[in-house]
Amino acid sequence: MMHRFALRVYYEDTDLAGIVYYANYLKFIERARSEWVRGLGVDQVRLKAESGIVFAVRRVEADYLSPARFDDVLEVRTTLQAAGGARIDLLQEVWRDEARLFSAVVRLVALAADGRPARLPAALRASLGG
């Protein structure tokens, strides 16, 4: 199951060297994750309102492989690696054409309103194949 999310690099995404500032890759993959979850049929605003459950990033392991530049068209590819009771592990990669520029392993956790881990909603577990 791979989700693809396209984006363009804007001037505001770059640093003085004209390349994408390293922290902006985290923004790019966040946008892609939001669209991935939406594509699974999860309305995060409704989920929070009805059950108090939100998703948080617990861990990110990132590799910066090659720079993206102003006006590049990029694609974030999100692939499910594993899902457990309260967690989702993803591989997220940023590509420009056939060149992989960035790779991250991201662990998400579901949290209840009190900040403690919560089981993933049944509908989401089902859509993840669990």
N, CA, C and O atoms as CSV, one atom per row, in Angstrom:
chain,resi,resn,atom,element,x,y,z
A,1,MET,N,N,0.848,-1.171,0.000
A,1,MET,CA,C,0.000,0.000,0.000
A,1,MET,C,C,0.899,1.243,0.000
A,1,MET,O,O,1.480,1.592,1.027
A,2,MET,N,N,1.009,1.901,-1.147
A,2,MET,CA,C,1.806,3.124,-1.229
A,2,MET,C,C,0.903,4.294,-1.603
A,2,MET,O,O,0.100,4.211,-2.532
A,3,HIS,N,N,1.054,5.378,-0.860
A,3,HIS,CA,C,0.332,6.620,-1.152
A,3,HIS,C,C,1.321,7.596,-1.773
A,3,HIS,O,O,2.468,7.687,-1.336
A,4,ARG,N,N,0.878,8.320,-2.784
A,4,ARG,CA,C,1.732,9.303,-3.459
A,4,ARG,C,C,1.126,10.695,-3.306
A,4,ARG,O,O,-0.078,10.892,-3.476
A,5,PHE,N,N,1.989,11.653,-2.981
A,5,PHE,CA,C,1.567,13.038,-2.766
A,5,PHE,C,C,2.544,13.953,-3.485
A,5,PHE,O,O,3.737,13.953,-3.182
A,6,ALA,N,N,2.048,14.726,-4.429
A,6,ALA,CA,C,2.903,15.621,-5.215
A,6,ALA,C,C,2.918,17.020,-4.608
A,6,ALA,O,O,1.924,17.483,-4.046
A,7,LEU,N,N,4.056,17.676,-4.732
A,7,LEU,CA,C,4.195,19.059,-4.288
A,7,LEU,C,C,5.296,19.748,-5.081
A,7,LEU,O,O,6.143,19.100,-5.696
A,8,ARG,N,N,5.266,21.058,-5.052
A,8,ARG,CA,C,6.288,21.864,-5.711
A,8,ARG,C,C,7.068,22.621,-4.649
A,8,ARG,O,O,6.497,23.060,-3.650
A,9,VAL,N,N,8.357,22.773,-4.858
A,9,VAL,CA,C,9.208,23.530,-3.936
A,9,VAL,C,C,9.056,25.016,-4.253
A,9,VAL,O,O,9.273,25.450,-5.384
A,10,TYR,N,N,8.682,25.782,-3.237
A,10,TYR,CA,C,8.550,27.227,-3.378
A,10,TYR,C,C,9.780,27.921,-2.793
A,10,TYR,O,O,10.557,27.326,-2.046
A,11,TYR,N,N,9.930,29.188,-3.154
A,11,TYR,CA,C,11.068,29.974,-2.672
A,11,TYR,C,C,11.157,29.933,-1.147
A,11,TYR,O,O,12.251,29.849,-0.589
A,12,GLU,N,N,10.005,29.993,-0.474
A,12,GLU,CA,C,9.981,29.993,0.993
A,12,GLU,C,C,10.502,28.699,1.602
A,12,GLU,O,O,10.829,28.663,2.788
A,13,ASP,N,N,10.585,27.633,0.803
A,13,ASP,CA,C,11.065,26.336,1.286
A,13,ASP,C,C,12.583,26.231,1.270
A,13,ASP,O,O,13.147,25.278,1.809
A,14,THR,N,N,13.249,27.207,0.652
A,14,THR,CA,C,14.694,27.090,0.435
A,14,THR,C,C,15.499,27.972,1.392
A,14,THR,O,O,14.969,28.878,2.034
A,15,ASP,N,N,16.785,27.677,1.461
A,15,ASP,CA,C,17.700,28.454,2.295
A,15,ASP,C,C,18.560,29.354,1.402
A,15,ASP,O,O,18.296,29.479,0.207
A,16,LEU,N,N,19.573,29.972,1.976
A,16,LEU,CA,C,20.432,30.882,1.208
A,16,LEU,C,C,21.164,30.194,0.056
A,16,LEU,O,O,21.540,30.845,-0.919
A,17,ALA,N,N,21.362,28.905,0.164
A,17,ALA,CA,C,22.037,28.166,-0.906
A,17,ALA,C,C,21.069,27.787,-2.033
A,17,ALA,O,O,21.486,27.239,-3.054
A,18,GLY,N,N,19.769,28.082,-1.843
A,18,GLY,CA,C,18.788,27.767,-2.869
A,18,GLY,C,C,18.310,26.330,-2.839
A,18,GLY,O,O,17.680,25.863,-3.787
A,19,ILE,N,N,18.605,25.624,-1.753
A,19,ILE,CA,C,18.140,24.242,-1.619
A,19,ILE,C,C,17.101,24.178,-0.496
A,19,ILE,O,O,17.028,25.068,0.351
A,20,VAL,N,N,16.311,23.122,-0.506
A,20,VAL,CA,C,15.265,22.980,0.512
A,20,VAL,C,C,15.913,22.884,1.887
A,20,VAL,O,O,16.787,22.051,2.123
A,21,TYR,N,N,15.470,23.747,2.780
A,21,TYR,CA,C,15.923,23.749,4.164
A,21,TYR,C,C,15.527,22.425,4.803
A,21,TYR,O,O,14.403,21.955,4.624
A,22,TYR,N,N,16.445,21.831,5.542
A,22,TYR,CA,C,16.273,20.455,6.020
A,22,TYR,C,C,14.964,20.227,6.771
A,22,TYR,O,O,14.335,19.185,6.587
A,23,ALA,N,N,14.537,21.164,7.607
A,23,ALA,CA,C,13.321,20.977,8.404
A,23,ALA,C,C,12.062,20.945,7.541
A,23,ALA,O,O,11.037,20.412,7.965
A,24,ASN,N,N,12.127,21.504,6.348
A,24,ASN,CA,C,10.946,21.525,5.489
A,24,ASN,C,C,10.585,20.148,4.954
A,24,ASN,O,O,9.433,19.913,4.588
A,25,TYR,N,N,11.549,19.234,4.902
A,25,TYR,CA,C,11.208,17.865,4.508
A,25,TYR,C,C,10.219,17.266,5.507
A,25,TYR,O,O,9.346,16.486,5.128
A,26,LEU,N,N,10.355,17.631,6.784
A,26,LEU,CA,C,9.411,17.141,7.790
A,26,LEU,C,C,8.011,17.695,7.533
A,26,LEU,O,O,7.019,17.002,7.754
A,27,LYS,N,N,7.929,18.933,7.071
A,27,LYS,CA,C,6.634,19.500,6.707
A,27,LYS,C,C,6.053,18.772,5.497
A,27,LYS,O,O,4.860,18.473,5.459
A,28,PHE,N,N,6.895,18.491,4.520
A,28,PHE,CA,C,6.425,17.799,3.317
A,28,PHE,C,C,5.841,16.426,3.673
A,28,PHE,O,O,4.769,16.056,3.195
A,29,ILE,N,N,6.562,15.678,4.520
A,29,ILE,CA,C,6.061,14.334,4.844
A,29,ILE,C,C,4.839,14.411,5.761
A,29,ILE,O,O,3.998,13.512,5.737
A,30,GLU,N,N,4.729,15.461,6.562
A,30,GLU,CA,C,3.531,15.655,7.393
A,30,GLU,C,C,2.306,15.857,6.510
A,30,GLU,O,O,1.257,15.259,6.748
A,31,ARG,N,N,2.441,16.696,5.497
A,31,ARG,CA,C,1.319,16.924,4.573
A,31,ARG,C,C,0.909,15.612,3.919
A,31,ARG,O,O,-0.277,15.301,3.811
A,32,ALA,N,N,1.899,14.855,3.488
A,32,ALA,CA,C,1.615,13.572,2.826
A,32,ALA,C,C,0.925,12.602,3.782
A,32,ALA,O,O,0.004,11.891,3.382
A,33,ARG,N,N,1.367,12.564,5.056
A,33,ARG,CA,C,0.717,11.681,6.042
A,33,ARG,C,C,-0.735,12.080,6.258
A,33,ARG,O,O,-1.609,11.218,6.359
A,34,SER,N,N,-0.995,13.378,6.330
A,34,SER,CA,C,-2.368,13.849,6.510
A,34,SER,C,C,-3.252,13.400,5.356
A,34,SER,O,O,-4.387,12.974,5.568
A,35,GLU,N,N,-2.737,13.495,4.144
A,35,GLU,CA,C,-3.503,13.059,2.974
A,35,GLU,C,C,-3.643,11.537,2.938
A,35,GLU,O,O,-4.669,11.019,2.497
A,36,TRP,N,N,-2.620,10.824,3.399
A,36,TRP,CA,C,-2.684,9.362,3.467
A,36,TRP,C,C,-3.804,8.925,4.416
A,36,TRP,O,O,-4.608,8.057,4.078
A,37,VAL,N,N,-3.849,9.534,5.605
A,37,VAL,CA,C,-4.886,9.205,6.589
A,37,VAL,C,C,-6.268,9.560,6.036
A,37,VAL,O,O,-7.221,8.795,6.182
A,38,ARG,N,N,-6.361,10.725,5.402
A,38,ARG,CA,C,-7.633,11.132,4.797
A,38,ARG,C,C,-8.052,10.125,3.731
A,38,ARG,O,O,-9.230,9.780,3.628
A,39,GLY,N,N,-7.099,9.656,2.946
A,39,GLY,CA,C,-7.385,8.672,1.908
A,39,GLY,C,C,-7.860,7.336,2.463
A,39,GLY,O,O,-8.533,6.571,1.772
A,40,LEU,N,N,-7.506,7.061,3.711
A,40,LEU,CA,C,-7.984,5.847,4.368
A,40,LEU,C,C,-9.401,6.009,4.912
A,40,LEU,O,O,-9.980,5.068,5.455
A,41,GLY,N,N,-9.951,7.215,4.760
A,41,GLY,CA,C,-11.318,7.461,5.225
A,41,GLY,C,C,-11.404,7.969,6.645
A,41,GLY,O,O,-12.480,7.950,7.242
A,42,VAL,N,N,-10.289,8.423,7.201
A,42,VAL,CA,C,-10.288,8.922,8.575
A,42,VAL,C,C,-10.372,10.448,8.569
A,42,VAL,O,O,-9.512,11.129,8.011
A,43,ASP,N,N,-11.418,10.965,9.197
A,43,ASP,CA,C,-11.574,12.404,9.399
A,43,ASP,C,C,-10.987,12.696,10.779
A,43,ASP,O,O,-11.617,12.417,11.798
A,44,GLN,N,N,-9.782,13.258,10.808
A,44,GLN,CA,C,-9.078,13.438,12.080
A,44,GLN,C,C,-9.781,14.426,13.005
A,44,GLN,O,O,-9.723,14.274,14.226
A,45,VAL,N,N,-10.439,15.426,12.448
A,45,VAL,CA,C,-11.167,16.391,13.279
A,45,VAL,C,C,-12.343,15.685,13.961
A,45,VAL,O,O,-12.574,15.873,15.155
A,46,ARG,N,N,-13.080,14.878,13.203
A,46,ARG,CA,C,-14.204,14.143,13.775
A,46,ARG,C,C,-13.736,13.094,14.772
A,46,ARG,O,O,-14.367,12.895,15.810
A,47,LEU,N,N,-12.622,12.419,14.458
A,47,LEU,CA,C,-12.077,11.414,15.367
A,47,LEU,C,C,-11.756,12.034,16.727
A,47,LEU,O,O,-12.062,11.461,17.772
A,48,LYS,N,N,-11.138,13.202,16.694
A,48,LYS,CA,C,-10.811,13.888,17.956
A,48,LYS,C,C,-12.081,14.311,18.688
A,48,LYS,O,O,-12.182,14.136,19.903
A,49,ALA,N,N,-13.048,14.865,17.963
A,49,ALA,CA,C,-14.277,15.336,18.596
A,49,ALA,C,C,-15.083,14.191,19.210
A,49,ALA,O,O,-15.650,14.336,20.293
A,50,GLU,N,N,-15.131,13.058,18.515
A,50,GLU,CA,C,-15.969,11.940,18.974
A,50,GLU,C,C,-15.292,11.038,19.996
A,50,GLU,O,O,-15.950,10.513,20.894
A,51,SER,N,N,-13.965,10.853,19.863
A,51,SER,CA,C,-13.297,9.892,20.746
A,51,SER,C,C,-12.124,10.476,21.520
A,51,SER,O,O,-11.577,9.825,22.410
A,52,GLY,N,N,-11.739,11.698,21.185
A,52,GLY,CA,C,-10.590,12.303,21.854
A,52,GLY,C,C,-9.259,11.805,21.330
A,52,GLY,O,O,-8.210,12.202,21.838
A,53,ILE,N,N,-9.279,10.938,20.316
A,53,ILE,CA,C,-8.035,10.360,19.799
A,53,ILE,C,C,-7.391,11.281,18.771
A,53,ILE,O,O,-8.049,11.793,17.866
A,54,VAL,N,N,-6.085,11.478,18.938
A,54,VAL,CA,C,-5.270,12.223,17.976
A,54,VAL,C,C,-4.030,11.386,17.669
A,54,VAL,O,O,-3.691,10.465,18.411
A,55,PHE,N,N,-3.369,11.712,16.584
A,55,PHE,CA,C,-2.124,11.040,16.219
A,55,PHE,C,C,-0.956,11.959,16.503
A,55,PHE,O,O,-1.034,13.165,16.269
A,56,ALA,N,N,0.127,11.391,17.005
A,56,ALA,CA,C,1.340,12.159,17.272
A,56,ALA,C,C,2.537,11.390,16.734
A,56,ALA,O,O,2.547,10.160,16.700
A,57,VAL,N,N,3.537,12.143,16.319
A,57,VAL,CA,C,4.785,11.519,15.881
A,57,VAL,C,C,5.579,11.178,17.128
A,57,VAL,O,O,5.854,12.051,17.951
A,58,ARG,N,N,5.943,9.933,17.270
A,58,ARG,CA,C,6.740,9.479,18.412
A,58,ARG,C,C,8.217,9.450,18.068
A,58,ARG,O,O,9.073,9.715,18.912
A,59,ARG,N,N,8.508,9.119,16.791
A,59,ARG,CA,C,9.910,8.961,16.395
A,59,ARG,C,C,10.044,9.196,14.901
A,59,ARG,O,O,9.184,8.799,14.115
A,60,VAL,N,N,11.141,9.848,14.518
A,60,VAL,CA,C,11.498,10.022,13.111
A,60,VAL,C,C,12.978,9.724,12.968
A,60,VAL,O,O,13.809,10.268,13.696
A,61,GLU,N,N,13.294,8.860,12.029
A,61,GLU,CA,C,14.685,8.596,11.665
A,61,GLU,C,C,14.832,9.033,10.219
A,61,GLU,O,O,14.257,8.411,9.326
A,62,ALA,N,N,15.602,10.103,9.972
A,62,ALA,CA,C,15.645,10.724,8.653
A,62,ALA,C,C,17.035,10.655,8.027
A,62,ALA,O,O,18.053,10.784,8.707
A,63,ASP,N,N,17.045,10.449,6.718
A,63,ASP,CA,C,18.274,10.488,5.923
A,63,ASP,C,C,18.087,11.486,4.792
A,63,ASP,O,O,17.158,11.375,3.991
A,64,TYR,N,N,18.984,12.461,4.740
A,64,TYR,CA,C,18.981,13.470,3.686
A,64,TYR,C,C,19.989,13.008,2.640
A,64,TYR,O,O,21.192,12.978,2.897
A,65,LEU,N,N,19.492,12.649,1.466
A,65,LEU,CA,C,20.328,11.980,0.476
A,65,LEU,C,C,20.830,12.906,-0.623
A,65,LEU,O,O,21.970,12.781,-1.069
A,66,SER,N,N,19.982,13.836,-1.061
A,66,SER,CA,C,20.341,14.739,-2.146
A,66,SER,C,C,19.418,15.951,-2.065
A,66,SER,O,O,18.253,15.803,-1.694
A,67,PRO,N,N,19.905,17.144,-2.401
A,67,PRO,CA,C,19.064,18.324,-2.207
A,67,PRO,C,C,17.986,18.508,-3.270
A,67,PRO,O,O,18.177,18.189,-4.444
A,68,ALA,N,N,16.852,19.031,-2.822
A,68,ALA,CA,C,15.824,19.533,-3.725
A,68,ALA,C,C,16.043,21.039,-3.840
A,68,ALA,O,O,16.612,21.666,-2.947
A,69,ARG,N,N,15.586,21.604,-4.946
A,69,ARG,CA,C,15.819,23.022,-5.224
A,69,ARG,C,C,14.507,23.725,-5.583
A,69,ARG,O,O,13.489,23.094,-5.867
A,70,PHE,N,N,14.579,25.037,-5.559
A,70,PHE,CA,C,13.446,25.869,-5.916
A,70,PHE,C,C,12.814,25.407,-7.230
A,70,PHE,O,O,13.512,25.163,-8.215
A,71,ASP,N,N,11.493,25.291,-7.230
A,71,ASP,CA,C,10.653,24.944,-8.377
A,71,ASP,C,C,10.672,23.473,-8.753
A,71,ASP,O,O,10.016,23.084,-9.719
A,72,ASP,N,N,11.408,22.637,-8.014
A,72,ASP,CA,C,11.342,21.193,-8.263
A,72,ASP,C,C,9.927,20.686,-7.978
A,72,ASP,O,O,9.251,21.163,-7.066
A,73,VAL,N,N,9.502,19.725,-8.767
A,73,VAL,CA,C,8.270,19.002,-8.477
A,73,VAL,C,C,8.681,17.706,-7.796
A,73,VAL,O,O,9.438,16.908,-8.350
A,74,LEU,N,N,8.170,17.511,-6.585
A,74,LEU,CA,C,8.551,16.365,-5.769
A,74,LEU,C,C,7.347,15.454,-5.554
A,74,LEU,O,O,6.196,15.853,-5.731
A,75,GLU,N,N,7.648,14.235,-5.171
A,75,GLU,CA,C,6.605,13.287,-4.808
A,75,GLU,C,C,6.992,12.639,-3.488
A,75,GLU,O,O,8.092,12.103,-3.347
A,76,VAL,N,N,6.077,12.693,-2.519
A,76,VAL,CA,C,6.273,11.999,-1.251
A,76,VAL,C,C,5.552,10.666,-1.363
A,76,VAL,O,O,4.356,10.609,-1.647
A,77,ARG,N,N,6.303,9.599,-1.135
A,77,ARG,CA,C,5.731,8.251,-1.178
A,77,ARG,C,C,5.670,7.721,0.245
A,77,ARG,O,O,6.683,7.643,0.940
A,78,THR,N,N,4.476,7.362,0.663
A,78,THR,CA,C,4.242,6.873,2.016
A,78,THR,C,C,3.830,5.407,1.942
A,78,THR,O,O,2.880,5.050,1.246
A,79,THR,N,N,4.560,4.565,2.671
A,79,THR,CA,C,4.294,3.130,2.670
A,79,THR,C,C,4.160,2.637,4.103
A,79,THR,O,O,5.018,2.897,4.946
A,80,LEU,N,N,3.079,1.927,4.366
A,80,LEU,CA,C,2.877,1.324,5.678
A,80,LEU,C,C,3.897,0.212,5.871
A,80,LEU,O,O,4.042,-0.661,5.015
A,81,GLN,N,N,4.604,0.242,6.997
A,81,GLN,CA,C,5.538,-0.830,7.330
A,81,GLN,C,C,4.934,-1.787,8.349
A,81,GLN,O,O,5.084,-3.003,8.229
A,82,ALA,N,N,4.252,-1.242,9.347
A,82,ALA,CA,C,3.654,-2.077,10.390
A,82,ALA,C,C,2.628,-1.247,11.150
A,82,ALA,O,O,2.689,-0.018,11.177
A,83,ALA,N,N,1.687,-1.952,11.766
A,83,ALA,CA,C,0.715,-1.295,12.634
A,83,ALA,C,C,0.492,-2.198,13.833
A,83,ALA,O,O,0.400,-3.418,13.698
A,84,GLY,N,N,0.406,-1.594,14.997
A,84,GLY,CA,C,0.156,-2.339,16.226
A,84,GLY,C,C,-1.086,-1.793,16.903
A,84,GLY,O,O,-1.896,-1.108,16.278
A,85,GLY,N,N,-1.230,-2.096,18.167
A,85,GLY,CA,C,-2.405,-1.664,18.903
A,85,GLY,C,C,-2.604,-0.165,18.914
A,85,GLY,O,O,-3.718,0.316,18.705
A,86,ALA,N,N,-1.535,0.583,19.157
A,86,ALA,CA,C,-1.638,2.041,19.247
A,86,ALA,C,C,-0.639,2.749,18.336
A,86,ALA,O,O,-0.483,3.966,18.431
A,87,ARG,N,N,0.036,2.018,17.459
A,87,ARG,CA,C,1.085,2.646,16.657
A,87,ARG,C,C,0.986,2.280,15.187
A,87,ARG,O,O,0.421,1.256,14.804
A,88,ILE,N,N,1.562,3.164,14.381
A,88,ILE,CA,C,1.684,2.957,12.939
A,88,ILE,C,C,3.114,3.314,12.562
A,88,ILE,O,O,3.591,4.398,12.899
A,89,ASP,N,N,3.801,2.413,11.865
A,89,ASP,CA,C,5.151,2.674,11.370
A,89,ASP,C,C,5.091,2.853,9.866
A,89,ASP,O,O,4.529,2.024,9.151
A,90,LEU,N,N,5.680,3.952,9.388
A,90,LEU,CA,C,5.647,4.294,7.976
A,90,LEU,C,C,7.050,4.520,7.438
A,90,LEU,O,O,7.949,4.947,8.164
A,91,LEU,N,N,7.222,4.231,6.170
A,91,LEU,CA,C,8.393,4.669,5.414
A,91,LEU,C,C,7.910,5.803,4.534
A,91,LEU,O,O,6.958,5.639,3.772
A,92,GLN,N,N,8.563,6.956,4.634
A,92,GLN,CA,C,8.209,8.092,3.791
A,92,GLN,C,C,9.446,8.546,3.041
A,92,GLN,O,O,10.497,8.792,3.633
A,93,GLU,N,N,9.305,8.652,1.727
A,93,GLU,CA,C,10.427,9.043,0.878
A,93,GLU,C,C,10.004,10.208,-0.003
A,93,GLU,O,O,8.858,10.288,-0.446
A,94,VAL,N,N,10.954,11.115,-0.250
A,94,VAL,CA,C,10.727,12.231,-1.154
A,94,VAL,C,C,11.556,11.973,-2.402
A,94,VAL,O,O,12.764,11.748,-2.332
A,95,TRP,N,N,10.878,12.009,-3.549
A,95,TRP,CA,C,11.509,11.721,-4.839
A,95,TRP,C,C,11.370,12.919,-5.766
A,95,TRP,O,O,10.383,13.652,-5.706
A,96,ARG,N,N,12.362,13.112,-6.620
A,96,ARG,CA,C,12.291,14.015,-7.764
A,96,ARG,C,C,12.553,13.130,-8.974
A,96,ARG,O,O,13.671,12.653,-9.170
A,97,ASP,N,N,11.537,12.915,-9.772
A,97,ASP,CA,C,11.633,11.977,-10.894
A,97,ASP,C,C,12.095,10.618,-10.366
A,97,ASP,O,O,11.407,10.014,-9.542
A,98,GLU,N,N,13.231,10.136,-10.821
A,98,GLU,CA,C,13.723,8.822,-10.392
A,98,GLU,C,C,14.796,8.915,-9.298
A,98,GLU,O,O,15.438,7.916,-8.973
A,99,ALA,N,N,14.988,10.098,-8.739
A,99,ALA,CA,C,16.013,10.301,-7.707
A,99,ALA,C,C,15.365,10.400,-6.324
A,99,ALA,O,O,14.506,11.249,-6.089
A,100,ARG,N,N,15.788,9.526,-5.422
A,100,ARG,CA,C,15.314,9.588,-4.035
A,100,ARG,C,C,16.165,10.616,-3.308
A,100,ARG,O,O,17.389,10.496,-3.251
A,101,LEU,N,N,15.504,11.634,-2.749
A,101,LEU,CA,C,16.202,12.747,-2.108
A,101,LEU,C,C,16.224,12.636,-0.588
A,101,LEU,O,O,17.153,13.120,0.060
A,102,PHE,N,N,15.213,12.006,-0.025
A,102,PHE,CA,C,15.025,12.002,1.430
A,102,PHE,C,C,14.276,10.736,1.799
A,102,PHE,O,O,13.393,10.289,1.067
A,103,SER,N,N,14.633,10.163,2.936
A,103,SER,CA,C,13.959,8.965,3.416
A,103,SER,C,C,13.794,9.074,4.923
A,103,SER,O,O,14.711,9.486,5.633
A,104,ALA,N,N,12.611,8.698,5.403
A,104,ALA,CA,C,12.362,8.736,6.850
A,104,ALA,C,C,11.506,7.553,7.262
A,104,ALA,O,O,10.572,7.164,6.561
A,105,VAL,N,N,11.841,6.994,8.407
A,105,VAL,CA,C,10.996,6.013,9.065
A,105,VAL,C,C,10.300,6.766,10.191
A,105,VAL,O,O,10.949,7.363,11.049
A,106,VAL,N,N,8.972,6.729,10.177
A,106,VAL,CA,C,8.172,7.526,11.103
A,106,VAL,C,C,7.273,6.598,11.919
A,106,VAL,O,O,6.590,5.735,11.367
A,107,ARG,N,N,7.283,6.787,13.231
A,107,ARG,CA,C,6.369,6.051,14.106
A,107,ARG,C,C,5.324,7.027,14.618
A,107,ARG,O,O,5.646,8.034,15.249
A,108,LEU,N,N,4.067,6.712,14.336
A,108,LEU,CA,C,2.941,7.473,14.849
A,108,LEU,C,C,2.307,6.701,15.990
A,108,LEU,O,O,2.311,5.470,15.990
A,109,VAL,N,N,1.766,7.411,16.953
A,109,VAL,CA,C,1.006,6.771,18.022
A,109,VAL,C,C,-0.345,7.462,18.138
A,109,VAL,O,O,-0.468,8.666,17.911
A,110,ALA,N,N,-1.344,6.684,18.491
A,110,ALA,CA,C,-2.668,7.228,18.786
A,110,ALA,C,C,-2.680,7.580,20.267
A,110,ALA,O,O,-2.272,6.787,21.115
A,111,LEU,N,N,-3.152,8.778,20.557
A,111,LEU,CA,C,-3.211,9.250,21.942
A,111,LEU,C,C,-4.638,9.608,22.321
A,111,LEU,O,O,-5.382,10.183,21.526
A,112,ALA,N,N,-5.008,9.259,23.547
A,112,ALA,CA,C,-6.303,9.651,24.099
A,112,ALA,C,C,-6.217,11.096,24.581
A,112,ALA,O,O,-5.139,11.691,24.593
A,113,ALA,N,N,-7.350,11.652,24.974
A,113,ALA,CA,C,-7.405,13.041,25.428
A,113,ALA,C,C,-6.474,13.312,26.605
A,113,ALA,O,O,-6.009,14.439,26.781
A,114,ASP,N,N,-6.196,12.278,27.419
A,114,ASP,CA,C,-5.311,12.464,28.575
A,114,ASP,C,C,-3.834,12.310,28.216
A,114,ASP,O,O,-2.973,12.397,29.091
A,115,GLY,N,N,-3.536,12.081,26.929
A,115,GLY,CA,C,-2.152,11.965,26.488
A,115,GLY,C,C,-1.577,10.562,26.560
A,115,GLY,O,O,-0.415,10.346,26.215
A,116,ARG,N,N,-2.378,9.614,27.006
A,116,ARG,CA,C,-1.924,8.222,27.077
A,116,ARG,C,C,-2.199,7.514,25.756
A,116,ARG,O,O,-3.100,7.906,25.014
A,117,PRO,N,N,-1.419,6.466,25.459
A,117,PRO,CA,C,-1.673,5.705,24.230
A,117,PRO,C,C,-3.089,5.149,24.203
A,117,PRO,O,O,-3.639,4.736,25.224
A,118,ALA,N,N,-3.665,5.151,23.001
A,118,ALA,CA,C,-5.018,4.629,22.802
A,118,ALA,C,C,-4.987,3.661,21.623
A,118,ALA,O,O,-4.198,3.831,20.693
A,119,ARG,N,N,-5.843,2.654,21.665
A,119,ARG,CA,C,-5.915,1.716,20.541
A,119,ARG,C,C,-6.350,2.448,19.278
A,119,ARG,O,O,-7.187,3.351,19.303
A,120,LEU,N,N,-5.750,2.021,18.179
A,120,LEU,CA,C,-6.178,2.564,16.893
A,120,LEU,C,C,-7.653,2.253,16.702
A,120,LEU,O,O,-8.099,1.163,17.059
A,121,PRO,N,N,-8.420,3.181,16.148
A,121,PRO,CA,C,-9.842,2.901,15.902
A,121,PRO,C,C,-10.005,1.673,15.006
A,121,PRO,O,O,-9.197,1.426,14.111
A,122,ALA,N,N,-11.060,0.916,15.268
A,122,ALA,CA,C,-11.296,-0.345,14.550
A,122,ALA,C,C,-11.360,-0.137,13.040
A,122,ALA,O,O,-10.807,-0.935,12.283
A,123,ALA,N,N,-12.028,0.927,12.595
A,123,ALA,CA,C,-12.143,1.172,11.148
A,123,ALA,C,C,-10.768,1.413,10.533
A,123,ALA,O,O,-10.498,0.951,9.424
A,124,LEU,N,N,-9.900,2.128,11.238
A,124,LEU,CA,C,-8.551,2.373,10.729
A,124,LEU,C,C,-7.747,1.079,10.709
A,124,LEU,O,O,-7.048,0.802,9.735
A,125,ARG,N,N,-7.838,0.285,11.770
A,125,ARG,CA,C,-7.120,-1.004,11.800
A,125,ARG,C,C,-7.557,-1.865,10.626
A,125,ARG,O,O,-6.733,-2.519,9.987
A,126,ALA,N,N,-8.849,-1.865,10.346
A,126,ALA,CA,C,-9.364,-2.670,9.225
A,126,ALA,C,C,-8.809,-2.159,7.893
A,126,ALA,O,O,-8.438,-2.955,7.030
A,127,SER,N,N,-8.750,-0.847,7.726
A,127,SER,CA,C,-8.245,-0.310,6.459
A,127,SER,C,C,-6.739,-0.522,6.305
A,127,SER,O,O,-6.211,-0.472,5.195
A,128,LEU,N,N,-6.052,-0.758,7.425
A,128,LEU,CA,C,-4.612,-1.039,7.385
A,128,LEU,C,C,-4.345,-2.535,7.209
A,128,LEU,O,O,-3.197,-2.966,7.106
A,129,GLY,N,N,-5.421,-3.312,7.177
A,129,GLY,CA,C,-5.268,-4.752,6.990
A,129,GLY,C,C,-5.137,-5.519,8.290
A,129,GLY,O,O,-4.724,-6.678,8.287
A,130,GLY,N,N,-5.479,-4.893,9.391
A,130,GLY,CA,C,-5.335,-5.554,10.694
A,130,GLY,C,C,-6.579,-5.859,11.403
A,130,GLY,O,O,-6.543,-6.412,12.502
